[in-house]
Amino acid sequence: MTANEDLTSLIDYFKAYIISHYAFDKILIHVPYFDQYLIDVLNQSSFKLEEGFVMIPTFVGVIKHLTYYSSI
């Protein structure tokens, strides 16, 4: 197993845990657009990429984020 596969399994385990313990309609994960490692891992998981960007304010401006979602 590679590190990506381990992290993908962990993300899917996290999703299963959230589904079994909470009554959410959707799980959202915001990822900085420049974090290619995490983007690659989420692309291999059961989460789907939402179209467009989310701008999240910081102390020095804003950072563009991608949104991954999983419907329950």
C-alpha positions in Angstrom: 0.0 0.0 0.0 1.2 3.5 -0.8 0.9 6.5 1.4 -1.9 7.8 -1.0 -3.8 4.6 -0.6 -3.4 4.7 3.2 -4.7 8.3 3.4 -7.6 7.5 0.9 -8.6 4.6 3.2 -8.4 6.9 6.2 -10.6 9.5 4.5 -13.2 6.8 3.6 -13.1 5.5 7.2 -13.7 9.0 8.5 -16.7 9.4 6.1 -18.1 6.0 7.4 -17.6 7.1 11.0 -19.4 10.5 10.4 -22.3 8.8 8.6 -22.8 6.2 11.4 -22.7 8.8 14.3 -24.3 12.0 12.9 -27.3 12.9 10.7 -25.6 15.1 8.1 -26.9 15.5 4.6 -23.6 16.3 3.1 -19.9 16.3 4.2 -17.7 19.1 2.8 -13.9 19.3 2.8 -12.2 22.5 1.7 -8.7 22.1 0.3 -6.3 24.9 -0.7 -6.0 24.8 -4.5 -2.2 24.5 -4.3 -2.2 21.3 -2.1 -1.8 18.9 -4.9 -1.0 15.9 -2.6 -4.3 16.2 -0.8 -6.2 16.9 -4.0 -4.8 13.7 -5.5 -5.8 11.7 -2.4 -9.4 13.1 -2.5 -9.7 12.4 -6.2 -9.0 8.7 -5.4 -11.5 8.6 -2.5 -15.3 8.5 -2.7 -15.5 12.3 -2.4 -16.5 14.3 -5.5 -15.1 17.7 -6.6 -17.6 20.5 -6.7 -17.4 23.0 -9.5 -15.8 26.4 -8.8 -13.7 27.8 -5.9 -14.4 29.0 -2.4 -12.5 32.1 -1.3 -11.5 31.8 2.4 -10.2 35.0 4.1 -6.9 34.9 5.9 -4.9 37.6 7.8 -3.0 38.4 4.6 -5.8 38.2 2.0 -7.7 35.2 0.7 -6.8 31.7 -0.3 -8.7 29.9 -3.1 -10.0 26.5 -2.0 -11.5 23.6 -3.8 -14.6 21.9 -2.3 -15.0 18.2 -2.2 -18.3 16.7 -1.1 -20.0 13.5 -0.3 -23.7 13.1 -0.1 -25.0 10.8 2.6 
